[in-house]
Amino acid sequence: MPIKSIIVWGDSILKGIVSSEDLKEIRPIENNALAIAGKNLNIEVINKSIYGAPITKIRQTQIKNLNKNLSADICLIESATNDSDYDWNLISSNPNEHHEPKVPLDDFKNILEQTVQTAIENSITPVLVTSTPLVTKWWFDYICIGQNREALLKFINNDPEVLFKNQEQYSNVVKEFATTNNIQLIDLRTEFLKSDDYTKLMCKDGVHPNVEGHKFMAEIFEKILPTIRPGQGTLCSRP
């Protein structure tokens, strides 16, 4: 049975947020990846993604939407980047203290499971989507704007690649969860990393796909969405 409608619960990546070249402005683009794919595949896209949302906010949005009887054939659930991020203002002032990511990894796993289970209970087939990868140098330069750069470097032990690896950990949880529980997956992260130079697909803030990146993602969605099987997705029972 072909997919006729999709609800999207994600962050700014699927919302279609891009940054300007001078990094002074962020804005949503009308022809984002899912808008393009939805039009070309004749699928209604109900995009409830939120800029800056971690999985906790995505979960709240899902419950709010379902309480208003919003429904679709499938839903896309995408998160990892904001969850693995930190409160850089606090770190800039207190680099020597212990700081947790915005959503600790164990909490991320639990809320991801709840979000998927809720979709299944509401007869909406869940499809997990991995976040696009960071461009580490650009992202670190961006978060240092207005901050104490030396303090931030101290916190990450002078290794900005820690930020890439942190985000990767969260995306790996998404992939592992999909495999373990027979949940369908669209792995944007791997597709970007497989491209000739994924930095060409990213904004200068190092975190958001640019216009070309959205065209690239649209091609991925157009290829995979027709293969998605509505009705698939049953979580393994916990021991």
HELIX and SHEET records of a PDB file:
HELIX    1   1 SER A   12  LYS A   15  1                                   4    
HELIX    2   2 ALA A   33  LEU A   41  1                                   9    
HELIX    3   3 ILE A   55  ASN A   67  1                                  13    
HELIX    4   4 TRP A   88  SER A   93  1                                   6    
HELIX    5   5 LEU A  105  GLU A  121  1                                  17    
HELIX    6   6 THR A  136  ILE A  143  1                                   8    
HELIX    7   7 ARG A  149  PHE A  155  1                                   7    
HELIX    8   8 GLU A  161  ASN A  181  1                                  21    
HELIX    9   9 LEU A  188  LYS A  194  1                                   7    
HELIX   10  10 TYR A  198  LEU A  201  5                                   4    
HELIX   11  11 VAL A  211  ILE A  224  1                                  14    
HELIX   12  12 LEU A  225  THR A  227  5                                   3    
SHEET    1   A 5 GLU A  44  ASN A  47  0                                        
SHEET    2   A 5 SER A   5  TRP A   9  1                                        
SHEET    3   A 5 ILE A  74  GLU A  78  1                                        
SHEET    4   A 5 THR A 125  VAL A 129  1                                        
SHEET    5   A 5 GLN A 184  ILE A 186  1                                        
SHEET    1   B 2 ILE A  17  SER A  19  0                                        
SHEET    2   B 2 ILE A  26  PRO A  28 -1                                        
END                                                                             
